[in-house]
Every structure is written in structure tokens, then in C-alpha cells.
Amino acid sequence: MKKIIAVTGGAQGIGKAITMEFIKNGWNVSIIDVDKEAINDIKEENKKNSLNFLAFCGDVSSEKDIKEWVERTVEKFGSLYALINNAAIAVNKPLVELSYEEWRKVINVNLSSIFLTVKYFLPYLKEAKGCVVNIASTRAFQSEPNTEAYSASKGGVISLTHALAISLGPYVRVNSISPGWIETESLKKSSIRKVPYLREEDHLQHPCGRVGVAEDIVNAVKFLIDEKNGFITATNLVVDGGMTKKMIYV
């Protein structure tokens, strides 16, 4: 296994947690993120790791940016073993107020970007007999009002995951993770970073007794890309503290 991993949306939130964990464990890590401030923050935090870290500022919904990111990643590291599609946005507003442009932007960032990254990284993933992990959401299975674009995009991520797994097997494994409530306030860019505030009732509404943390998703990523788990593909792993199985009566 070549220890090279690429992460979309890798400068903040869950993506940053994945980035920092793999750098800590000696991997070569390439990220793409559209937020310049967040990119600058994570570059500063990883000055001493410049030889095994690439941070590219770009838009995952842009084919041009994805192609350039892929080229720079392969130029620096030579190959790729794992691709983590984590980048996502949400525009939550009443349907009659949601513009078609906003709808398309959410779909393009959250879903179409996976098509682009897998397409252009595919030769290197096949060569390495690598794997892809797409970050979906429990919103693919349950919704709050005014989340049509986000929920549709994440449902599409799960469907695209199993379609890719069938098309790319046996050379590349493809799985997805559906996080529930994951607290990431401390992993945001420096200008908006803050200490998370959680109430006891926030924790207790989860069957496992707590709100999730980014490390829960990092651990799931590590599990799915481990070669020892090579029999797992086309699977969606729900990591939500049991919330999607909890029946609620009013």
C-alpha cells in the first residue's frame, strides 16, 4: 500500500480531522479546499510537513480545478492510494425561495465533484489497487424541513458510491460513510473557530449517550481504507450514535 491520500474539503471540519490524522501517521496528504483562509491556516499548521503535504486552493465543482489538483498531486507524490470525497455545502431555505442556481451549486459541490475526482484520479487508484471513501450523511435517510438540495445530494452520494464500486471493481473499492451529528466547531478556520457548546440533552438524545466528534469519522475512514478490510465495498457505513434507528413519538 502506497501511503498517499487525497481529501476534498480537507482544510476544515471533518476533512481537516482526516488530513491531520493521516499527516500525523506519516502519510503523504493532498487536499483541495475553496476557502483561502482555511488553506492558509492548515499550511501554517503543517510547515514542518511540507514535503508530505500539498494544499491546493480550488473549487471541487470546477473540472478545471480538479484536473489541476490531480496533476499537482501526482506530480508531487507519484500516485494515490485513497481518495476521500468530503467537500460539501448546504443551502437550506424554503423550496419557493431556493433558486435553481443554488440547487445546482449544492448538487455540483456535494455530488458531481465525486464524479470528477474519481474520473481523473482513476488511473492512479487502479494502479495502486486503492480505494475511495465518499462522505454522505444521515440526511440521505431522514430530513428536516427546507433541506431538499442537501438531502438529494447526499442520497445521490450513496447511490453513486455503489455504482462506482460495481464499475471499478475488482481494482478499486468504493464505500461511503454517513455521519450523523458531528461536532466540528474547533476544526473551523481561525476567524470563526470556537469552543463547542453542547447541552446534556444534545448528548442524551443519542442512544450511545453523546454527540459525535470528528475522530469518529476519521476512525471509520481508517477502517474502510485498511487493506485488511478488502472484502468491504459498495457499502454505506452509518456513524451516528444510533440516531437514525431511534423511534420518536410526540
C-alpha positions in Angstrom: 0.0 0.0 0.0 1.4 3.4 -1.0 0.6 5.8 1.8 -0.8 8.6 -0.3 -4.3 10.0 0.4 -6.3 12.9 -1.2 -9.1 14.7 0.7 -11.6 17.2 -0.7 -12.7 19.9 1.7 -9.6 19.0 3.7 -8.9 22.3 5.4 -11.9 22.5 7.8 -14.3 20.3 9.8 -14.2 16.5 9.3 -11.9 17.0 6.3 -9.3 18.7 8.4 -9.5 16.0 11.1 -8.9 13.4 8.4 -6.0 15.4 7.0 -4.3 16.0 10.3 -4.6 12.3 11.4 -3.0 11.0 8.3 -0.2 13.5 8.3 0.5 12.5 11.9 0.7 8.9 10.8 3.3 9.6 8.2 1.1 9.6 5.0 1.5 11.9 2.0 -1.6 14.0 2.0 -3.1 16.2 -0.7 -6.1 18.4 -0.1 -8.3 20.7 -2.0 -10.4 23.4 -0.4 -12.1 26.5 -1.8 -11.6 28.6 1.4 -8.3 30.6 1.1 -8.2 31.4 4.8 -8.6 27.8 5.8 -6.0 26.7 3.3 -3.5 29.3 4.8 -4.3 28.1 8.3 -3.6 24.5 7.6 -0.5 25.3 5.6 0.8 27.2 8.6 0.0 24.4 11.0 1.9 22.0 8.7 5.0 24.0 7.9 7.3 21.2 9.1 5.4 18.7 7.0 5.7 20.5 3.6 7.5 17.5 2.0 4.5 15.2 2.6 1.6 17.8 2.4 0.0 19.6 -0.6 -2.8 22.1 0.0 -4.5 23.3 -3.2 -7.0 26.1 -3.2 -9.7 25.3 -5.7 -13.4 24.6 -6.3 -14.4 20.9 -6.4 -17.3 21.7 -8.7 -14.8 23.0 -11.3 -13.5 20.4 -13.7 -10.5 22.7 -14.5 -9.6 22.9 -10.8 -10.0 19.2 -10.2 -7.8 18.4 -13.1 -5.1 20.8 -11.9 -5.3 19.4 -8.4 -4.9 15.8 -9.7 -1.9 16.8 -11.8 -0.2 18.6 -8.9 -0.9 15.7 -6.5 0.6 13.1 -8.9 3.5 15.4 -9.7 4.3 15.7 -6.0 3.6 12.2 -4.8 3.7 10.0 -7.9 0.5 8.0 -7.2 -2.6 7.8 -5.0 -3.9 5.0 -2.7 -7.0 6.6 -1.1 -9.4 9.3 -2.2 -11.7 10.8 0.4 -14.6 12.9 -1.1 -15.6 15.0 1.9 -16.3 18.5 0.4 -19.9 19.7 0.9 -22.1 22.8 1.2 -25.7 23.3 2.3 -28.2 26.0 1.2 -31.2 25.3 3.5 -34.2 27.5 2.8 -37.9 27.1 1.8 -38.3 25.5 -1.6 -40.0 28.5 -3.1 -37.0 30.6 -2.1 -34.4 28.2 -3.3 -33.0 29.3 -6.7 -32.1 26.8 -9.4 -28.6 28.2 -9.3 -28.4 27.4 -5.5 -29.8 23.9 -6.1 -27.2 23.2 -8.9 -24.3 24.6 -6.8 -25.2 22.2 -3.9 -25.5 19.2 -6.3 -22.3 20.1 -8.1 -20.2 20.5 -5.0 -21.6 17.6 -3.0 -22.2 15.1 -5.8 -20.8 16.0 -9.2 -17.4 16.6 -7.6 -17.2 12.9 -6.8 -17.7 12.1 -10.5 -14.8 14.5 -11.3 -12.3 13.4 -8.7 -12.8 9.6 -9.3 -12.7 10.1 -13.1 -9.3 12.0 -13.0 -7.7 10.0 -10.2 -8.8 6.7 -11.6 -5.7 5.6 -13.4 -3.6 6.1 -10.3 -6.2 4.4 -8.0 -6.3 1.4 -10.3 -2.5 1.1 -10.4 -2.4 1.2 -6.6 -5.4 -1.1 -6.2 -6.7 1.7 -4.0 -10.0 2.8 -2.5 -12.5 5.7 -2.4 -14.5 6.8 0.6 -17.3 9.3 0.0 -18.7 11.2 2.9 -22.5 11.1 2.6 -24.9 11.9 5.5 -27.8 10.5 7.5 -29.8 13.3 5.8 -29.9 10.8 2.9 -32.4 8.8 5.0 -34.2 11.5 7.1 -34.8 15.2 6.8 -35.7 18.4 8.5 -37.7 21.0 6.6 -36.0 23.0 3.8 -33.1 20.7 3.2 -34.1 19.4 -0.3 -30.8 20.2 -2.1 -28.6 18.8 0.6 -30.6 15.7 1.2 -30.9 15.0 -2.5 -27.1 15.4 -3.0 -26.3 13.0 -0.1 -28.8 10.4 -1.3 -27.0 10.7 -4.7 -23.6 10.2 -3.0 -24.8 6.8 -1.6 -26.2 5.7 -5.0 -23.1 6.9 -6.8 -20.9 5.0 -4.3 -22.4 1.6 -5.1 -22.5 2.3 -8.8 -18.8 3.2 -8.8 -17.9 0.1 -6.7 -19.5 -2.2 -9.3 -17.9 -0.4 -12.2 -14.4 -0.1 -10.8 -14.1 -3.5 -9.0 -12.0 -5.5 -8.5 -9.3 -2.9 -8.9 -10.8 -0.1 -6.7 -13.0 -0.4 -3.7 -15.6 2.3 -3.1 -17.6 2.9 0.1 -19.4 5.7 1.8 -19.8 7.0 5.4 -23.0 8.7 6.6 -22.2 10.8 9.6 -24.9 11.9 12.0 -24.4 14.9 14.3 -20.6 15.5 14.4 -19.3 18.5 16.4 -16.7 20.3 14.4 -16.6 23.9 15.8 -13.0 23.6 16.9 -11.9 22.5 13.4 -13.1 25.5 11.6 -10.8 28.3 10.2 -9.3 30.5 12.8 -11.5 33.5 12.3 -14.7 31.6 13.2 -13.3 28.8 15.4 -14.9 28.5 18.8 -15.3 26.2 21.7 -18.4 24.0 21.1 -21.4 24.4 23.3 -23.4 21.2 23.9 -26.2 20.6 26.3 -26.8 17.4 28.2 -30.0 16.8 26.2 -27.9 17.0 23.0 -25.8 14.1 24.2 -28.7 12.1 25.7 -30.8 12.1 22.5 -28.2 9.8 21.1 -28.6 6.1 22.0 -24.8 5.9 22.6 -25.0 8.8 25.1 -23.0 11.5 23.3 -22.8 13.8 20.2 -20.3 12.6 17.7 -16.8 14.0 17.2 -14.7 14.2 14.1 -12.4 11.4 15.3 -15.4 9.0 15.0 -15.5 9.6 11.2 -11.7 9.5 11.0 -11.7 6.1 12.6 -14.4 4.9 10.1 -12.2 6.2 7.2 -9.2 4.3 8.5 -11.2 1.1 8.8 -12.6 1.3 5.3 -9.3 2.0 3.6 -7.4 -0.6 5.5 -6.3 -3.4 3.1 -7.3 -5.9 5.8 -10.9 -4.9 5.1 -10.6 -5.6 1.4 -13.9 -7.6 1.3 -15.8 -4.4 2.0 -17.0 -2.4 -1.0 -20.3 -0.8 -2.2 -21.2 -0.3 1.4 -22.5 2.7 3.3 -21.4 2.9 7.0 -23.7 4.9 9.2 -21.8 6.6 12.1 -24.5 8.5 14.0 -24.6 7.2 17.6 -27.7 5.2 16.7 -29.9 8.2 16.0 -31.4 7.0 12.7 -32.7 3.9 14.4 -34.3 5.8 17.2 -38.1 5.9 17.1 -39.6 9.2 18.4 -43.2 9.7 19.5 -44.6 13.1 20.3 
